[in-house]
Amino acid sequence: MLQHAEPAASAAQEAGHAASETFDAGTTIIGHVANSPIDHPLIQLPPVFGIDMSITKHVLMLWVAAAFLLIVTTAAVRRYVRSGTMVPKGPVMGLLEYVTVRIRDEIVEPNVGKKWVNTYTPLIMMFFLFIVTMNAIGLLPIFDILALLNHTVLHLPEDAFLTRLTHGGTTPTGNFNVTAALATISFFAIMIAGMRAHGFVGHWKNLVPHGVHPALWIILIPIEIMGMFVRPFALTMRLAANMTGGHIAVLAVLSMIFIMAESTRSAVVGLGMAVVSVPLAVGISVLEAVVVVPVQAFVFTLLTAVFVGMAIHAHH
């Protein structure tokens, strides 16, 4: 009996080992869209006032986006100032002027009015450029190429910086912490705009529209206070969910190649699925680059301008 049990146990162990090496679509997709784990950050830093200040991949990508914007916009504007002409030269400055004018004239001014347009255009412009840059980072396959290079050529250990760098998602706006931070800035901008326009007391009095019977205050005031927090929550969820959903769609389509090849145990089926999946994934990626990336940045900035305008023009 023991002689028969040993081969059975060995076969079960081999089957379990083989099952563990099969393609796990869920783990692969989550690994691509999630941030690097906080317990294994890229750069370990000591906590400050109990807050872990270690650098994860999304924090690094935030710094990359900020540095890129700072360098590109500063260089373009300085070149424009030194030229001494009113007409911008070069594609970067031309694009920067076009985006700035469009945001000022079509987003900010219609919502906040001419009196406040120059006050809030820099904030709305910052939102748009920063979000577009962070959205676009996730479309560049730089880290996938580095991971492939490490897997095929370098073979670095798991604790190496490059190995940890290629783990986790590359789109910071797919992280709810990032979008919540941006929405928090928007939240305080709305509060400050209302207080600057109507004063501290006047801003909070505007929670209840003028002419409303006092008996309705007990209903309207809690609704308005809840609405103050629902707005940034909506900004947080919309941006992060749309950016995460786009990447999951691409990865899910590509995962069908390996799922079909393993389920049928046929390389021909996997190759046939690749003929269908790869063009579809490319199409989704192009759609995301052309539509999702700029539109999500536009929606965030537009809603922020609308909410700021509602705080300024509370009686309209």
C-alpha positions in Angstrom: 0.0 0.0 0.0 2.9 2.3 0.8 4.5 1.6 -2.5 1.3 2.6 -4.3 0.9 5.7 -2.1 4.4 7.1 -2.8 3.9 7.3 -6.6 0.4 8.9 -6.1 1.9 11.5 -3.7 4.7 12.2 -6.1 2.2 12.6 -9.0 0.1 14.9 -7.0 3.1 17.0 -6.1 4.2 17.2 -9.7 0.6 18.2 -10.8 0.5 20.9 -8.1 3.9 22.2 -9.2 2.8 22.3 -12.9 -0.4 24.0 -11.9 1.5 26.7 -10.0 3.5 27.4 -13.2 0.5 27.9 -15.4 -0.4 31.4 -16.6 -2.4 33.3 -14.0 -4.2 36.2 -15.8 -5.5 37.8 -12.7 -2.1 38.0 -11.0 -0.4 39.2 -14.1 -3.0 42.0 -14.7 -3.0 43.2 -11.1 0.8 43.2 -11.1 0.8 45.5 -14.1 -1.7 48.0 -12.8 -0.9 48.0 -9.1 1.7 50.1 -7.4 4.9 48.5 -6.1 4.3 47.1 -2.6 4.9 49.5 0.3 6.7 46.8 2.2 9.3 46.5 -0.6 9.6 50.0 -1.9 12.2 51.2 -4.5 13.9 53.4 -2.0 13.4 52.7 1.8 13.2 55.9 3.8 12.6 56.4 7.6 9.1 57.3 8.6 8.3 61.0 9.4 5.7 61.5 12.2 4.6 57.9 11.7 4.1 58.3 8.0 6.1 56.0 5.7 8.0 58.2 3.3 9.5 55.4 1.2 9.6 55.8 -2.6 7.3 53.4 -4.5 7.0 53.2 -8.3 4.1 55.6 -8.6 5.9 58.2 -6.4 8.9 57.9 -8.7 6.6 58.3 -11.8 5.1 61.4 -10.2 8.6 62.9 -9.8 9.4 61.9 -13.4 6.3 63.7 -14.7 6.9 66.8 -12.6 10.6 67.0 -13.7 9.6 66.5 -17.3 7.0 69.3 -17.2 9.4 71.6 -15.3 12.2 71.1 -17.7 10.2 71.3 -20.9 8.0 74.2 -20.0 10.8 76.3 -18.4 13.1 75.8 -21.4 10.3 76.7 -23.9 9.1 79.8 -22.0 12.7 81.1 -21.5 13.4 80.6 -25.2 10.2 82.5 -26.0 11.1 85.4 -23.7 14.6 85.7 -25.1 13.3 85.7 -28.7 11.6 89.1 -28.0 8.8 88.4 -30.4 5.0 88.0 -29.7 4.7 85.0 -32.0 5.9 81.7 -30.3 8.5 79.7 -32.3 9.0 76.0 -32.2 6.5 73.1 -31.8 6.7 73.0 -28.0 6.0 76.6 -27.3 3.3 76.7 -30.0 1.6 73.7 -28.5 1.9 75.2 -25.0 0.4 78.5 -26.1 -2.4 76.7 -27.9 -3.3 74.6 -24.8 -3.1 77.6 -22.5 -5.3 79.8 -24.6 -7.9 77.1 -25.1 -8.0 76.3 -21.4 -8.3 80.0 -20.4 -10.9 80.9 -23.0 -13.0 77.8 -23.2 -12.8 76.3 -19.7 -11.8 78.8 -17.1 -13.4 82.1 -18.3 -16.9 80.8 -19.0 -17.0 79.3 -15.5 -15.2 81.7 -13.2 -15.7 84.9 -15.2 -13.3 87.6 -16.5 -12.6 89.0 -13.0 -11.0 85.7 -11.8 -9.8 84.1 -15.1 -6.1 85.0 -14.6 -6.3 83.9 -11.0 -7.4 80.3 -11.6 -6.0 79.6 -15.1 -2.5 78.6 -13.8 -4.1 76.1 -11.4 -6.4 74.6 -14.1 -3.5 74.6 -16.6 -1.3 72.7 -14.0 -4.0 70.1 -13.5 -4.4 69.5 -17.3 -0.7 69.2 -18.1 0.2 67.2 -15.1 -2.6 64.7 -15.5 -2.0 64.3 -19.3 1.7 63.6 -18.6 1.0 61.1 -15.9 -1.7 59.4 -18.1 0.7 59.2 -21.0 3.5 57.6 -19.0 1.5 54.4 -18.7 1.3 54.1 -22.4 5.1 53.9 -22.9 6.4 50.3 -22.8 9.7 51.3 -21.3 9.4 49.2 -18.1 8.1 46.2 -20.1 11.1 46.4 -22.3 13.4 46.6 -19.2 11.6 43.6 -17.7 12.1 41.6 -20.9 15.8 42.6 -21.0 16.2 41.6 -17.3 14.4 38.2 -17.9 16.3 37.3 -21.0 19.8 38.9 -20.6 20.6 40.4 -17.2 18.9 37.8 -14.9 19.2 40.2 -11.9 18.0 38.9 -8.5 14.6 39.8 -7.1 15.9 42.4 -4.7 17.8 44.3 -7.4 16.6 47.9 -8.0 15.9 47.2 -11.7 13.9 44.1 -10.9 11.8 46.0 -8.4 11.5 48.9 -10.8 9.8 46.8 -13.4 7.2 45.4 -10.9 4.0 47.3 -10.5 2.0 49.7 -12.6 3.4 52.7 -14.4 0.3 55.0 -14.6 0.3 57.1 -11.4 -3.3 58.3 -12.2 -4.4 54.7 -11.9 -3.6 55.0 -8.2 -6.5 56.3 -6.1 -4.1 57.9 -3.6 -2.7 60.1 -6.5 -6.1 61.1 -7.8 -7.3 61.7 -4.2 -4.4 64.1 -3.7 -5.3 66.0 -6.9 -8.9 66.1 -5.8 -7.9 67.4 -2.4 -6.1 70.3 -4.1 -9.3 70.9 -6.1 -11.4 70.8 -2.9 -9.4 73.5 -1.1 -9.3 75.6 -4.3 -13.1 75.6 -4.3 -13.2 76.6 -0.7 -10.6 79.4 -1.2 -12.4 80.7 -4.3 -15.7 81.0 -2.5 -14.1 82.7 0.5 -12.2 85.2 -1.7 -15.3 86.1 -3.6 -17.8 86.3 -0.7 -15.7 86.4 2.5 -15.5 83.6 5.1 -19.0 84.0 6.5 -20.5 84.8 3.1 -19.1 81.6 1.6 -20.7 79.4 4.2 -24.0 81.3 4.1 -24.2 80.5 0.4 -24.7 76.8 1.3 -28.4 77.8 1.5 -29.8 79.6 -1.5 -31.3 83.0 -0.7 -35.0 83.1 -0.3 -35.3 79.5 1.0 -37.7 79.1 3.9 -35.7 78.5 7.2 -37.7 75.2 7.7 -35.8 73.7 4.7 -32.4 74.6 6.1 -32.3 71.4 8.2 -32.5 69.4 4.9 -30.5 71.6 2.6 -27.4 72.2 4.8 -26.6 68.5 5.3 -27.1 67.9 1.6 -24.8 70.8 0.6 -22.1 69.7 3.1 -22.2 66.2 1.8 -22.0 67.6 -1.8 -18.8 69.4 -0.8 -17.2 66.0 -0.3 -18.9 64.1 -3.1 -17.4 66.4 -5.7 -13.7 65.5 -4.9 -14.7 61.9 -4.4 -16.2 61.9 -7.9 -13.0 63.5 -9.3 -10.9 60.8 -7.5 -12.9 57.8 -8.7 -13.5 58.9 -12.3 -9.9 59.5 -13.2 -8.4 56.5 -11.4 -11.1 54.1 -12.6 -10.9 55.1 -16.2 -7.1 54.9 -16.4 -7.0 51.6 -14.6 -9.9 50.2 -16.7 -8.1 51.0 -20.0 -4.9 49.1 -19.0 -6.9 46.2 -17.7 -8.8 45.9 -21.0 -5.5 45.8 -23.0 -3.9 43.2 -20.7 -7.1 41.1 -20.6 -7.2 40.9 -24.4 -3.5 39.9 -24.6 -4.0 37.4 -21.8 -6.4 35.5 -24.0 -3.4 34.3 -26.1 -1.9 32.4 -23.2 -5.2 31.3 -21.8 -6.3 29.7 -25.0 -2.9 28.2 -25.7 -2.8 26.5 -22.2 -6.4 25.4 -22.2 -6.1 23.7 -25.6 -2.4 22.8 -25.2 -1.9 23.9 -28.8 0.6 26.4 -30.0 -1.4 26.8 -33.2 -4.5 27.9 -31.3 -2.3 30.4 -29.3 -0.8 31.8 -32.5 -4.3 32.1 -34.0 -5.5 33.9 -30.9 -2.5 36.2 -31.2 -3.5 37.2 -34.7 -6.8 38.4 -33.3 -5.7 39.7 -29.8 -2.6 41.8 -30.8 -4.4 44.0 -33.3 -7.3 44.4 -30.9 -4.9 45.4 -28.1 -3.1 47.8 -30.4 -6.5 49.4 -31.3 -7.5 49.8 -27.6 -4.1 51.3 -26.9 -4.5 53.8 -29.7 -8.0 54.6 -28.5 -6.6 55.2 -25.0 -3.8 57.4 -26.3 -6.0 59.5 -28.6 -9.2 59.7 -26.5 -8.9 58.5 -22.9 -5.6 60.2 -22.0 -6.6 63.8 -23.0 -10.3 63.4 -22.3 -9.8 62.3 -18.7 -7.5 65.3 -18.1 -10.0 67.6 -19.8 -12.9 66.3 -17.7 -10.9 66.7 -14.4 -9.9 70.3 -15.3 -13.4 71.2 -16.6 -15.2 69.9 -13.5 -12.7 71.7 -11.2 -13.3 74.9 -13.1 -17.1 74.4 -12.9 -16.9 73.8 -9.1 -14.7 76.8 -8.6 -17.2 78.9 -10.7 -20.1 77.6 -8.6 -18.4 78.7 -5.4 -17.7 82.2 -6.9 -21.1 82.7 -8.6 -23.2 81.1 -5.8 -26.4 82.9 -6.6 -26.5 82.1 -10.3 
